Amino acid sequence: MATVIEDVLGYFPGGAHALARSSSLSAAAGYDGEDRVSALPDYLLRNIVSRLPAKDAARSAALASRWRHIWRSTPLVLCDADVPRSAVARVLANHPGPFSAVTLARCRFAYHERMLAQWPRLLVSKGVEDLVLVNNVTDPSADTLRLPDDIFRCASLQRLFLGFWTFPDTAVLPRGADVFPDLRELSMFATTITDGDLDYMLACTPALETLAIIFNKADRVHLRSKSLRCGLLWLSMVEEGIVMVDAPLLERLILFQAPGSNNGGQVKVKIFSAPKLRVLGYLEPRIHQLQIGDKVIKPNARASPSTMLPGVKVLALKVNFGVPKEVNLMASFLGCFPNVETLHIQSVLADGPTGQHPSKLWKEVCRADCFKSHVKKVFLHQFTGDQREFEFIKFIGRSTQQLRALLAVLTPEIFASSDKVNELMCKLRDHTHVPWACKDGLLLVVGPKLQNVWKWSFRKASDLAVDDPFGS
């Protein structure tokens, strides 16, 4: 779990330490001994000090009289991994502020109630902007500590990451006030929060652009926000469903679940108003019940103008090709997104009979409007070389008018074996002649993603500058 937290926290800047980790300055040829750095203007010196770990930044005051006031006049960037634990409270108390970025991720607050009472008040009084507050618990499955109510006084916050807390009760707080007027990113990792408290947070953060809910459990997630651009629900159990009732600026919704995380139940994904939605996935016919407006999308259903979301350009689906109901429901899902240009399909094949010939399963899928005139790139993830996957490749190649590339992304197990890769390539050459509807179509077989999946979910999935967060 410690490694997981470290990877997750890599999403937050917490301070740029590259300067401190570089090798120390050495005497260059011809150096005359003059201290040119101290002659720089204060604003440049503060910029330098702000990029150092807090321990080294504080030590800079000993360099010369010219430096004595620099650290105290530089907005504090503190990561508690950079200083002895006994010094954290002293640094927070002695630095006059403002606090630019503070990461407190190593303290077990259950054993330090006095610090838990004091630190939030210090953060409030000194205008913290980026805050990472992780309760370093020994047993993640145990009841978590309640976050102090003082967190609601941090009006200066722009980014907030909470890990292993129970969220404060917001029922007693006043409604209609912008508690966090500048908060743009809110991430909660294994943090217990009720539906009503989440609704309150969305209502009191008028500038919020990114909401990430990780390793959480909730009855429902109600996305009602005038400013939200990205919603991420990652390895989180949502019992009732996700509702986009009023999200005029929402551009992407990322749903990433672990196998079996829904305990066999269905999760409703209701889209009432998300006119700018461009990126959506992974939708899973086995798990998700898709509803657009007042209509639930059912297998073999024909899309109508009222059930179409023409703005979606990147769509990701997860389907078992061996289950006819899932493939038929996927066909219905595709009909709701007529302008998809990049399609990701993750194959989750299971053993057992299909009950229907694979080629018949795909005929309905390839009638979707997006295949006829818009899809340019298709990814088939977790490719194993199963006959049902070959049928998918052939039907896609035959049906898509604008397809430029179909990428079969191998599973890690196959990619690790050169014999299996060669066997699969021979099978492709011998048994899969793709009659491309577009003469420029290209079939590529590529290796699996190698990057850390934790870092992918935070850095890539919520980075709005990345057009396709699902791409390899």
C-alpha positions in Angstrom: 0.0 0.0 0.0 2.9 2.4 0.7 4.1 2.0 -2.9 0.5 2.7 -4.2 0.3 5.9 -2.1 3.7 7.1 -3.4 2.6 6.5 -7.0 -0.7 8.2 -6.4 1.0 11.2 -4.7 3.2 11.5 -7.8 0.2 13.2 -9.4 0.5 16.2 -7.0 3.6 18.4 -7.5 4.3 18.8 -3.7 7.4 20.8 -4.8 9.9 20.4 -7.6 13.0 18.7 -6.1 15.1 18.2 -9.2 17.3 21.1 -8.3 18.2 19.5 -4.9 18.7 16.1 -6.3 21.1 17.2 -9.0 24.8 16.9 -8.2 26.3 19.7 -6.2 27.8 22.6 -8.0 31.5 22.2 -8.6 34.1 24.7 -9.4 34.0 25.2 -13.1 37.1 26.0 -15.1 38.0 29.7 -14.8 35.6 30.3 -11.8 36.9 33.4 -10.0 35.2 32.8 -6.7 32.7 35.7 -7.0 29.2 35.0 -5.5 27.1 35.9 -8.5 24.0 34.0 -7.3 23.6 36.2 -4.2 23.6 39.2 -6.4 20.4 38.1 -8.2 17.2 40.0 -7.5 15.0 38.7 -4.6 12.3 37.3 -6.9 14.8 35.1 -8.7 16.3 33.8 -5.4 12.8 33.0 -4.1 12.1 31.1 -7.3 15.3 29.1 -6.7 14.5 28.4 -3.1 10.9 27.4 -3.9 12.3 24.5 -5.9 14.3 23.0 -3.1 13.1 20.5 -0.5 12.0 22.3 2.7 15.1 21.1 4.6 17.5 22.5 2.0 15.5 25.7 1.5 15.7 26.4 5.2 19.4 25.8 5.2 19.9 28.4 2.5 19.6 31.1 5.2 23.1 30.0 6.4 24.7 30.8 3.1 25.1 34.5 3.6 23.4 37.5 5.1 21.9 38.2 1.6 20.0 34.9 2.0 18.7 35.2 5.5 15.3 36.6 4.7 14.8 34.7 1.4 13.4 31.4 2.8 10.9 33.1 5.1 9.7 35.3 2.3 9.3 32.4 -0.1 6.0 30.6 -0.3 6.5 27.3 1.6 6.7 24.1 -0.4 6.8 21.3 2.2 6.8 17.5 1.8 7.1 15.7 5.1 9.2 13.0 3.4 12.0 15.6 3.1 12.3 16.6 6.8 12.5 14.7 10.1 9.0 14.0 11.4 9.9 15.9 14.6 10.6 19.0 12.5 7.4 19.2 10.5 5.4 21.0 13.3 8.3 23.5 13.8 8.5 24.3 10.0 4.7 24.8 9.8 4.7 27.1 12.9 7.8 29.1 12.1 7.4 29.8 8.4 5.2 33.0 8.1 3.5 31.8 5.0 1.9 31.8 2.6 2.0 28.0 2.0 2.2 27.1 -1.6 2.2 23.3 -1.4 2.1 21.1 1.7 2.2 17.3 1.6 1.6 15.5 4.9 1.5 11.8 4.1 3.7 10.0 6.7 1.9 10.8 10.0 -0.4 8.4 11.8 -2.8 11.0 13.0 -4.6 8.6 15.3 -1.6 8.7 17.6 -1.1 12.5 17.4 -4.4 14.1 18.2 -2.8 17.3 19.2 -1.1 17.7 15.8 -4.4 16.9 14.1 -6.0 19.7 15.9 -3.2 22.2 15.3 -2.1 21.6 11.7 -5.4 22.4 9.9 -5.5 25.8 11.7 -2.0 26.6 10.7 -2.8 25.7 7.1 -5.8 27.9 7.2 -4.0 30.9 8.7 -1.2 30.7 6.2 -3.2 30.3 3.0 -2.3 26.8 1.8 -3.0 26.4 -1.9 -2.1 22.7 -2.7 -2.7 20.3 0.1 -2.1 16.6 0.3 -3.3 15.1 3.6 -3.0 11.4 4.0 -3.6 9.5 7.2 -0.9 6.9 7.2 -3.0 4.1 8.7 -1.6 0.6 9.6 -4.8 -1.1 8.6 -6.6 0.3 5.6 -9.7 -1.8 6.3 -10.2 -0.4 9.8 -12.5 2.6 10.6 -10.8 5.8 9.5 -10.3 9.0 11.5 -12.7 11.9 10.9 -11.1 14.8 9.1 -11.2 18.0 11.2 -13.9 20.5 10.4 -11.2 23.2 10.0 -10.7 22.0 6.5 -13.7 24.0 5.5 -11.9 27.2 6.5 -9.2 26.7 3.9 -10.7 29.1 1.4 -7.3 29.5 -0.4 -7.2 25.8 -1.5 -6.7 25.2 -5.2 -5.9 21.4 -5.1 -6.9 19.0 -2.4 -5.9 15.3 -2.0 -7.3 13.3 0.9 -6.3 9.8 1.8 -7.8 7.4 4.4 -10.2 9.8 6.2 -13.8 9.9 7.1 -15.2 13.1 5.6 -16.7 15.7 8.0 -20.5 15.9 8.4 -21.6 18.8 6.2 -25.3 18.7 7.3 -24.7 21.5 9.9 -22.8 23.8 7.5 -24.5 26.7 5.8 -25.9 26.2 2.3 -25.4 28.5 -0.7 -21.8 29.7 0.3 -18.7 29.1 -1.8 -16.6 27.5 0.8 -13.7 26.7 -1.6 -14.0 29.5 -4.2 -10.7 28.6 -5.9 -10.6 24.8 -5.6 -9.9 23.3 -9.0 -9.0 19.7 -8.2 -10.4 17.4 -5.5 -9.1 13.8 -5.1 -10.3 11.4 -2.4 -8.4 8.1 -1.9 -10.1 5.5 0.4 -12.0 8.4 2.0 -15.5 7.7 3.4 -17.9 10.3 2.2 -21.7 10.2 2.1 -23.8 11.1 -1.0 -25.0 14.3 0.7 -21.5 15.4 1.7 -20.3 14.9 -1.9 -23.3 16.9 -3.2 -22.3 19.7 -0.8 -18.7 19.7 -2.0 -19.8 20.0 -5.6 -22.2 22.8 -4.7 -19.6 24.9 -2.7 -16.7 24.6 -5.2 -17.7 26.9 -8.1 -14.3 26.5 -9.9 -13.9 22.8 -9.5 -12.7 21.2 -12.8 -11.5 17.7 -11.7 -13.1 15.2 -9.3 -11.3 12.0 -8.6 -12.8 9.3 -6.4 -10.4 6.4 -5.9 -10.8 3.2 -3.8 -14.1 4.5 -2.4 -17.5 3.0 -1.8 -20.7 5.1 -2.4 -24.4 4.6 -3.0 -24.4 7.0 -5.9 -22.3 9.8 -7.4 -24.4 12.8 -8.5 -22.4 15.0 -10.9 -24.2 18.3 -10.7 -21.6 21.1 -11.3 -21.4 24.1 -13.6 -17.6 24.0 -13.7 -16.6 20.3 -13.7 -14.7 19.1 -16.7 -13.4 15.7 -15.7 -14.8 13.0 -13.4 -12.8 9.9 -12.5 -14.2 6.9 -10.6 -11.4 4.5 -10.2 -11.6 1.1 -8.5 -14.6 2.5 -6.6 -17.8 0.7 -5.8 -20.9 2.6 -6.7 -24.0 0.7 -5.6 -26.8 2.8 -7.1 -25.2 4.6 -10.0 -23.6 7.6 -11.6 -25.8 10.5 -12.6 -24.9 13.4 -14.8 -27.9 15.6 -14.3 -26.4 19.0 -14.9 -22.8 19.1 -16.0 -22.6 21.6 -18.9 -18.8 21.6 -19.1 -18.0 17.9 -18.4 -15.6 16.7 -21.1 -14.7 13.3 -19.8 -15.9 10.6 -17.5 -13.5 7.8 -16.7 -14.9 4.6 -15.1 -12.3 2.0 -14.2 -13.3 -1.0 -12.1 -11.5 -4.1 -10.9 -12.9 -7.5 -11.9 -15.7 -8.5 -9.5 -15.7 -5.1 -7.8 -19.5 -4.7 -8.3 -20.3 -8.1 -6.7 -22.4 -9.1 -9.6 -24.8 -6.2 -9.4 -25.6 -3.5 -12.0 -24.5 0.1 -11.8 -26.6 2.7 -13.5 -24.9 5.4 -15.7 -27.5 8.1 -16.3 -26.7 11.0 -18.6 -29.3 13.8 -18.5 -27.2 16.8 -19.4 -23.6 16.7 -20.4 -23.5 18.5 -23.8 -19.7 18.7 -24.0 -18.9 15.1 -23.1 -16.2 14.0 -25.4 -14.4 11.0 -23.7 -16.3 8.2 -22.0 -15.3 4.7 -20.7 -14.9 2.0 -19.8 -18.6 1.2 -20.3 -19.2 -2.5 -19.5 -22.4 -4.1 -20.7 -22.0 -6.8 -18.0 -22.0 -4.1 -15.2 -23.4 -0.8 -16.5 -27.0 0.0 -17.3 -26.8 3.0 -19.6 -29.6 5.6 -19.5 -29.7 8.6 -21.7 -32.4 11.1 -20.8 -35.4 9.0 -19.7 -34.6 6.0 -21.8 -32.6 2.9 -20.7 -30.5 1.5 -23.5 -31.4 -2.2 -24.0 -29.9 -5.0 -26.2 -30.8 -4.6 -29.9 -32.4 -1.2 -29.3 -32.2 1.3 -32.1 -30.9 4.7 -31.2 -33.0 7.8 -31.7 -32.0 11.5 -31.6 -33.0 11.7 -28.0 -30.7 8.9 -27.0 -27.6 10.1 -29.0 -24.6 11.9 -27.7 -22.9 13.2 -30.8 -20.1 15.0 -29.0 -18.4 11.8 -27.8 -15.2 11.2 -29.9 -13.3 8.7 -27.8 -15.2 5.7 -26.4 -14.0 2.7 -24.4 -15.9 -0.5 -23.8 -15.2 -3.7 -22.0 -17.0 -6.8 -23.3 -16.9 -10.6 -23.3 -17.2 -11.6 -27.0 -18.5 -15.0 -25.9 -21.6 -13.6 -24.3 -24.2 -12.7 -27.0 -26.2 -10.5 -24.6 -23.1 -8.4 -23.9 -22.2 -8.0 -27.6 -25.8 -7.1 -28.5 -25.9 -4.5 -25.7 -22.6 -3.1 -26.9 -24.1 -2.7 -30.3 -26.9 -0.7 -28.7 -24.3 1.4 -26.8 -22.4 2.2 -30.0 -25.6 3.4 -31.6 -25.8 6.2 -29.0 -22.4 7.6 -30.0 -22.6 8.2 -33.8 -19.5 10.4 -34.1 -16.9 8.3 -32.3 -13.5 8.5 -34.0 -11.4 6.4 -31.6 -12.8 3.2 -30.2 -11.2 1.1 -27.5 -12.6 -2.4 -26.8 -11.1 -4.5 -24.0 -11.6 -8.2 -24.6 -12.6 -10.1 -21.4 -13.1 -13.5 -22.9 -14.2 -16.3 -20.6 -14.2 -20.1 -21.3 -17.4 -21.7 -22.3 -19.8 -21.9 -25.4 -21.1 -18.7 -26.9 -24.5 -20.1 -27.9 -24.2 -18.3 -31.2 -21.7 -18.2 -34.1 -19.2 -15.4 -33.6 -19.7 -13.9 -37.0 -23.4 -13.4 -36.3 -22.7 -11.6 -33.1 -20.8 -8.8 -34.9 -23.3 -8.1 -37.7 -25.5 -6.0 -35.4 -22.5 -4.1 -34.0 -21.2 -3.1 -37.4 -24.4 -1.5 -38.3 -23.8 1.4 -35.9 -23.5 4.8 -37.6 -20.0 5.5 -36.1 -18.6 2.5 -38.1 -20.0 3.7 -41.3 -18.5 7.1 -41.5 -16.5 8.2 -38.4 -14.3 5.6 -36.7 -10.7 6.1 -37.7 -8.8 4.1 -35.1 -9.8 0.9 -33.2 -7.9 -0.6 -30.3 -8.5 -4.2 -29.3 -7.0 -4.6 -25.8 -6.1 -7.9 -24.1 -5.8 -9.6 -27.5 -5.2 -13.4 -27.2 -5.8 -14.6 -30.7 -9.2 -16.2 -29.9 -11.4 -17.0 -33.0 -14.0 -14.6 -31.7 -11.4 -11.8 -31.7 -10.5 -12.6 -35.3 -14.2 -12.3 -36.2 -14.2 -8.9 -34.6 -11.2 -7.8 -36.7 -12.7 -9.0 -39.9 -16.1 -7.4 -39.4 -14.5 -4.1 -38.3 -12.2 -4.0 -41.3 -15.2 -4.8 -43.6 -17.6 -2.2 -42.1 -15.6 0.9 -41.3 -15.4 3.4 -44.1 -12.8 5.8 -42.6 -10.6 3.3 -40.6 -6.9 4.1 -40.7 -5.6 1.7 -38.1 -6.8 -1.3 -36.1 -4.4 -2.1 -33.2 -4.5 -5.5 -31.5 -2.8 -5.0 -28.1 -1.4 -8.3 -26.8 -1.9 -9.5 -23.2 1.3 -9.3 -21.1 1.4 -13.2 -20.9 1.5 -13.5 -24.7 3.8 -10.6 -25.2 6.3 -12.2 -22.7 6.6 -15.4 -24.8 8.3 -15.1 -28.2 6.8 -18.5 -29.2 3.3 -17.3 -28.5 3.8 -14.1 -30.4 5.1 -15.9 -33.4 2.3 -18.4 -33.3 -0.3 -15.6 -33.1 1.4 -13.7 -36.0 1.3 -16.9 -38.2 -2.4 -17.4 -37.3 -3.1 -13.8 -38.3 -1.4 -14.3 -41.7 -3.0 -17.7 -42.4 -6.6 -17.1 -41.1 -7.3 -13.5 -41.0 -7.5 -11.8 -44.4 -9.1 -8.4 -43.6 -11.2 -7.1 -46.5 -10.6 -3.4 -45.6 -13.5 -1.1 -46.5 -10.9 1.7 -46.5 -8.0 0.9 -48.8 -5.6 2.7 -46.4 -6.5 0.5 -43.4 -3.7 -0.9 -41.4 -3.6 -3.8 -38.9 -1.0 -3.5 -36.2 -0.1 -6.0 -33.4 1.5 -4.2 -30.5 2.7 -5.0 -27.0 0.7 -4.1 -23.8 1.0 -1.0 -21.8 4.0 -1.0 -19.6 3.4 2.1 -17.5 2.2 1.9 -13.9 -1.6 1.7 -13.9 -1.8 3.9 -10.9 0.1 6.7 -12.5 -1.9 6.2 -15.7 -5.2 6.8 -13.9 -4.1 10.1 -12.3 -1.7 11.6 -14.7 -3.2 10.6 -18.0 -6.9 9.9 -17.4 -7.5 13.3 -15.8 -5.1 15.3 -18.0 -7.4 17.2 -20.3 -4.5 18.0 -22.6 -4.3 14.3 -23.5 -6.9 13.7 -26.3 -7.1 9.9 -25.8 -6.5 8.8 -22.2 -7.0 5.1 -23.1 -4.4 4.9 -25.8 -1.3 2.6 -25.4 
